[in-house]
Every structure is written in C-alpha cells, then in structure tokens.
Amino acid sequence: MSADLGALRKAGLMRLSGQTPWVSVGIGTCGKGNGADEVLAALETTLKNGKSEALARRVGCFGFCAAEPLVMAYRPGKPLLLFTDVKASKAPALAKALGDNEAFAKMAKIAEAKIEVWDFRTQKITYGEDFAYLPTWKELAFFKGQEKLVLRDAGMIDPESIEEYLAVGGYSGLIKAITTMTPDSLIEEVKKSGLRGRGGAGFPTWKKWRIMRDNALASPGESYIVCNADEGDPGAYMNRNEIESDPHMLIEGMIIGAYAMGASHGIVYVRAEYPLAVERLEKALAQAKKAGLLGKQILETRFNFDIEIVTGAGAFVCGEETALIASIEGKAGRPSPRPPFPAQKGLYGRPTSINNVETWCNIPLIVARGGEYFSSFGTPPSPGTKVFSFVGKVRNTGLVELPMGSTLESAVYGMCEGMGPKKKIKGLQSGGPSGGCIPSSLFKTPIDYEHLAELGAIMGSGGMVVMDQDNCMVDVARYFIGFTANESCGKCTPCREGTSQMLNILHGVADGEASEQDLKTLESLALSIKDSSLCGLGQTTANPVLTTLKYFKDEYIQHIKAKRCPAGVCENLYVALCESSCPLHMNIPGYLQLLKENRIEDAFELTLRENPLPGSLGRICHFHCRMRCRRDMLDESVSQGEIHRYLADSMYKMGREKSIYNKLIKEKLPASGKKIAIVGAGPAGLSAAFWLCRLGHEITIYDGSTEAGGILRWGIPAYRLPKDMLKKEITLIQKLGVKFVFNTPMESKEQWQRLIDANDAVIVAVGAGHETGLGIPGESLSGVMPAGEFLKAVSENQKPKVGSEVVVVGGGNSAIDAARSALRLGASVKIVYRRARAHWRKEYRFFA
Amino acid sequence: MPSTAVAQKDGDLKHIILENRDKQGYLLKILEKAQETSPKLYLSEETMREVAHRLDIPLTQVYSVATFYSFFNLKPQGLHSIVVCRGTACHTRGSLALLNEALSMLGIKSFKEEEENSVTSLDGFASVRTVACFGQCALAPVVMIDGEVKSRMTIGRLVTLLHKMKKGG
C-alpha cells in the first residue's frame, strides 16, 4: 500500500476505534424518512454546546428499517451499544453517556443490543466486552441467522469517507488483484467462488466475464462494463441501500472487474428515484480518483479505468440489458433481440458486460478472502449470500442478508417475526412484477435460484412482499399486470397487447363480471405471452397471473361464482369489511344503523335472520369483523360482541323476541317433502338446520350427547357462556320444527347407511373436536389432561380433581378457558406459552 | 418577469448541453437537467427543439425519449408536488386510497395512472404524480411532498399535511 493510502487508512481507524467516543446515526433514505437527520443534528448540537470531544457520525443503514432511526454509541474499550427507534429528544442522554463509563453503563440499560466485535470480513474490530445482561446484536430475532457479507460495512462506516472504508480493509482486494494477480487468475478466482448474477437470473459471473474478456481481446478498442442499478422492482431496495451505505464497495468491485475483463470505461446506471445513492456515489468516485484508485495509471500501474454515472428516468424495462444500453446511447429504452449479446455487440456496438450492483459488491470480498471463503456460505449450486428486502405484512420489515438455501419460513417467521396472532400470513410475492406468489404452505422451500424457479417464482433482485388475509390475490395479480402493461415498451405485440388483455380479464374478475371460461383464456394468454415475447420483461410478465392461478385459484373462483372478495379489497364485491370478513356475512352495517335509530327490534330481527344464536355468539365469537374494522385507525375496532349481547339480552329481558320468532315460523316455505339428517348438534349443525328448515325441508339432528350445543355446551365454560342463554336460543330452532335425537353416537357403518337410506341428504357437522396432543414425551403421564376433556368434565359439573398446582400449555382460547376454570376449582395456575408475551392476544395479557 | 426567466433558462440550456454532450447517456442527462432548471419543471416544445438543434439529432429522437420515460413532464407542473408511491409494498398497505384522497383534496376529478405521469390542479397549485417505487418499502406507504419523503403515511396525516400546504405553511 502506498504511503498516502496508509495515512488515509490510519485516519479512518482512529475515527472508528480510537480514543474518541462517538455516536453514530444510520442515515439512508429509510432513516431520513423516519427522522434520522433530526437525530443527527440534535446530537451534533448537543455535543458542540457541551464542548464535548465526542463525535457525531453519519453511517449507512444497518438494515433494520422497521426500527429506524438506529443509533450506535461507542466508548473506547466498551462494546458498541445499539439503540432503535431513537428520537431527537434522546440526544442529551446519549451525549452524556459518551462522557464517562458510568453514564455509558447506565445508558446500556436501555440499549437494544451490544456489538462486542464486528467482522468486516476484510478486517475485524474488537470493541470490548461488558454488560453481560445485554444481548449481542446477533441474538436479536431480526439478525439471528443473517450473514453480513455484502452488508458487512453497512451501518458501521461513513459511506462518504474513503478513510473509513480503507480502515476496514476496503480496496485491499483491488490492491491484491492489480499487484499480484493476472486477469485470467482473477476470473479463475471468481469461478472458484461460484458467484452467480444477483440481478435474478443467476448466470455464472465468471462465465460472463470470460466471454467478455475473450471478445474484448478479439476486438481491440473500447469496451464497457456497466453496473445495473436500475432497481425497478417495486418492493426491492437492496441495491439502493448497498450504494447508499457502501459506495466504495461497488466501485472497488467494478475496478477489479474492469481489470479482469480488460474494460476501459465503466458506467453506473442508477434510477433517478434514488438521489441519495447518486450523491454518495459521486462523492465516492471523486475520493477514489483523488486517492489514485480510479482514473489514469491506477495504483501507479499502466491500468486506466474510469467510471461515470448515468441516471435513468423512470422506465422499468431499462433493467433489461439491451434496453439499458439503448437508454445510455440516448434513445428510448426499448430492448432488441439477442443475439448479438451485449458481450459481443453492446454499447456503441462494442463489447459490454452488465452486472447487477450486488454482483459487483461481492467481488472485493471474493478477491480479498478467496473464492473458497465465499463458497463456504450458501449451497454448492448457489454459493454465498443474498440480500432480500422483506416488506409488506411482517412485523420487522427490512433488509435481510441470508446464506442461500435458508428457508422462507426462517425469514418470514424468524427474522421478520411474522404478523402476530391477529393476522394470518397468506403468502409472499418474490421477485417483483416478473416473480410469482408463493403460498405460506410452501414456506419450507429453500431460497435459491432453482427452488424458487420450480415454484414458478424467481429470486429476481430479492424483493419479498409478504401478504396476509387482508390482501386479495386477484387484486395482487391485477396490480402487477397493471404495472407491466403500463411499463411495457410497446415494441413486441405479445407483451403490448397481451398484458392489456390480461388486465381486462382481471378487471372483470375483480368486478365480479368474469366467468370460469375467462380464467382459461387468462391462462392460455399468459402462457403465450411467456413463450413469444421479445425480452425478459415480457417473458416473465405473466408469472404473477400463473402463480396466483396455481396457488390461489379458490380466490378467483370466489370472485366469479360467489361474487365475493374474501379479503375485502375488490370494491364491487363486498358491502363492508366487517360484513365481508364475517363467516356468516351478517349485515353488520345494517343492524348498526337500525340500532342507531333506536329500532332495537328491527336490529334484532336483521341479526337473527342470519344468526340464530346472537346472544351466544356475542359472547364467544372469534370476531373476524374486529380484525378488519377501519375504526381501528381512529381509536379501536367496533365491539360487535358487546353490541350483539346488548341486542339479544335486552330483547330476551323484555320478552319481545317471541313475536319475531313467530314471524320467522310463519314465513317458513311450504313443505318440500325432502328429508335431511344432520349429524352433530353443535353450532354448525344448528345453523344448517336453521336455514334448511326455513326452506321447508324436514330436518332431524342426531347427536351423541344428552343436549344440543356441541362445543358451546360442552367446551366453553358457563361463566363465559351461560347455559341458559344457549338453551333459550336453541328453542327457536326447535320451534321452527327441527327434531333432535340425542344419545346417538354414530359409531357403525350400518348406522350411517340407515341414515343415508332414510334421507334425501345427510349433513355431517361434527366439528373438529379431536384432541391432537403435543407430540412430546410425557403426555401419557397421569395428571396430564387434554384441554377438551378437562373442559367437558367442567361443563358436565363433574368438578375434576386438579390439585393445587396447574400448568396450562398454550395460550389460545381453550388454554385460557382451561386456566380460568382450574383457577375457579381452587388451583394456582401457570400458563406456558411458546411465543413472546407481545405476540399474545391483547385481551389475554390482562389475565397474566 | 417571464421574459427574464426564459432568457435565463436559455443560457442554462446552452450551458447544460455543452457540459453534457460528450458524456455517457448524454440525452437523458441533458433532458433531466433541462427539466430540473425549467421554472415549471417541464420540457416545453421549444426546449426540445433547441436540444435537437444544438445536438444535431432529429427532433423525433428527443421527443421519443421525452415521451418514453415517466420522469419527463410535457406539461407545466404545479407549484407544489405530491408523489404517491405505487410500489407493491405501498399498494398492499393502501396507497391507492392515499392517491384518491390527495386528488380529491386538490379538486382533481380523475387521474388515469396508466395513461399519464402526472396531473395538475386547474389552479396550478399542485401536481400529483405516481412513481413505480421509491425503494422505501419497509416504511410503506410512502408519499413525497415537495421533495420530502414521508413514510408510514395515513389518510389522516395526509389530510393534515395538505391543509397545511394550502394555508401556505
């Protein structure tokens, strides 16, 4: 290393781990959007006013976007402290903590985690050990299982300081390459690493380089390497962060690449939507030039190479190689057929090699540490790591760097911690508009090029948008096709016309105006667009349609047949979110309005027509409506349970339900002459009987126990659902003419056959009462009891013997019922729950 | 007033063209800078003619580029700008409702996202546009108001911000 670089490096090290304490704020675009600039400004002012020698440093983004702004504090010899969600008002406390070890230790108490040592991969910095009670950063759920290779410096160094980049081993790969390696041995090293293109297609990088080098040698003159930073996939922003947080890493990768491929010019094509990335890259280029690492006679050798920035102007198709080249040449970004490939005839007809930002960013590490080091991460066909952006419906959104081959499950439920108990994750969309939707049932799939392609999705640049029950998959497909129809450059017919035709059909489905034949047309259209389009954009544009049709067909069918959007997204296909989410589809807005007008009898009648058990359900329903209620945004969701109870209880108390019962009985259709048997007198059997008998059919319900009600009678404790209430509501069904046969468990084939022979239809409504157990050792020990059995004994008034100490395993409805019942039997109760307290249903935390 | 602004702009344009004509991606660079420095942030017909003339390229090429990329405005823009991100993460977190709210608050009747890049209120007070993705997906939904990105936007907050803008705050 030259003397100049040595001096820069030393200055950087002094800043990072010298005698001066510092506090750093992660400032990427995400941080800025969340007030990181204000935090840094407040810290600077406070330190200046306090005449402190400590520094306030700007660093890149640490990747944990959901917890921005992120702040770290450093005192020599102590671990770094990591704070999340920091407000500017915290500045005085932070500044004070930098002053002495005592204050620092006090501050550690409210830190999120500590960093004792950081592996920059090209350098290690040991900060110190202390604060045993504090988890290390790796122990935080979000970082557990991550491997930071590409993001090794992000959030740790100042992206605008070449000194700091040098201090952590930056440019050591370049120096090694230029001073000790030949272009051929460099390509060999990249081959050893097994690195594949990180833009999504996964072409082996060494092969791309080899072809380019051979072409450049065969045709002397100008040749170009291009960094594709036109990250247009909505939902993906790792390239933005890689440039914003560590621009020198990209520059170093490109210089090494130019040396290996013999290129004379480099171009970084960045989206115009990323102004901060452009600004930092410009600064970094100027610094590299000044340090003699870029420009003429790099590191005092005969190697010349320079990099220019071109900012795109908002066209998704420019991510395609040939379109990108047209764009640089000053034309509209329309792709052209390949071959010739860019490596043969690219920019201005000269050999050109285009690689994605993250591909370039892996190069310095591969050269500095060797190809084998790199391939020790990931899987043999897909070595290394990949940065993914997990966004959408997960608790911890952010950038996650995973070794290839990690499962989707580990990322969605592990690092991102899922969505909690209130919402159910339905699937995720991988790879942007060219990718596909993967259902949560396939989350055990390892993430690598091949496995994702098998599912019909692609890795793409690594955007993962997680969706939950509130997202409609038809709408998702429509959204993506709308996007590509809009972004299609119009050059080839399949893509231009095909996408707009697909969009028409999808609009039809979303409006409830499509038929099943339309789905067939949609699929065949999708397949022909895939087969016949000119460029990658067109060939992959149908993926969202094909995958949603494959994995979420039931949603399409519901839109078409039932004219319902279960998620409550497609506006024409639901009345209100509460109505749409209610399994009975009760007219909730209707009875609320009647209630508001003080027409309590009418409100009760409207309720009763759809729900024969309003008083019971008002007490024990799962309340899907409350999970979707928009009132949530103002204060909290409307308490449908209480409203139901109020309606039913008041009506019963006033005795006014009888006239409404009579109305329903009078309205019964004339006898149809059809006989229907229902097996099971639980809520499902009772509702089926309620509806069918009003249609004039002759209904008999068979049940193995002594009374009707099923789980309502035998599972839910009386303090939650008084048995009288249930009994009263069942009388309506009896009054309507439904016959009950009790004490008749269905145990033999002959019994079933007799039932089938004697009836026009048999409905099996036996519920899901089977105990599955936990599958752990010790379950058969005496004293261990499944919740269902226990609750049944309680509801039969048997007062089961539980002793004085009870442990309940689980935290759901049955568990809480069991715990409260045991408490009432005089035991002291402990609940053991596998998830964190924060993940528990709010209303239950009250009991603990 | 208008005449000096135009004169100033002419000077700028000559300078912009001279400075960038030999760079990679020269036409994009020149058009981007020309739009940036134009008082109403758009590319007028004269600007495009001038660029074609000075670069000695066909006007059709300039027009083709200016109409291809969504970044370029061919109509004068409003005093304020509201950009609603329509990326996937923002979409799944309700950005369409935000877009509709912004339009209705500015009295803009309709905006066909798939046909035009931006729409300006009749009084020229503000322009609303959409963008494919800001890359701020973790903090979705995102809206940019006068160049400042606001994350985790809600309809309530948007209404407050637009009221403030209307009052000149």
Interface residues (C-beta under 8 A of the other chain):
Chain A: T29 C30 K32 G33 N34 C65 A66 E68 E231 G232 D233 P234 G235 A236 Y237 R240 H265 I267 Y269 R271 A272 E273 Y274 E308 V310 T311 G312 A313 G314 A315 F316 S327 I328 E329 G330 K331 A332 G333 R334 S389 V391 G392 K393 T397 G398 L399 Q429 G432 G463 V465 M467 N471 V476 Y479 F480 G482 F483 A485 N486 E487 C489 M633
Chain B: K23 Q24 G25 Y26 L27 L28 K29 L31 E32 I57 Q61 S64 V65 T67 F68 Y69 S70 F71 F72 R86 G87 T88 A89 C90 H91 T92 R93 E113 E114 V131 A132 C133 F134 G135 Q136 C137 A138 L139 A140 V142 V149 K150 S151 T154 I155 G156
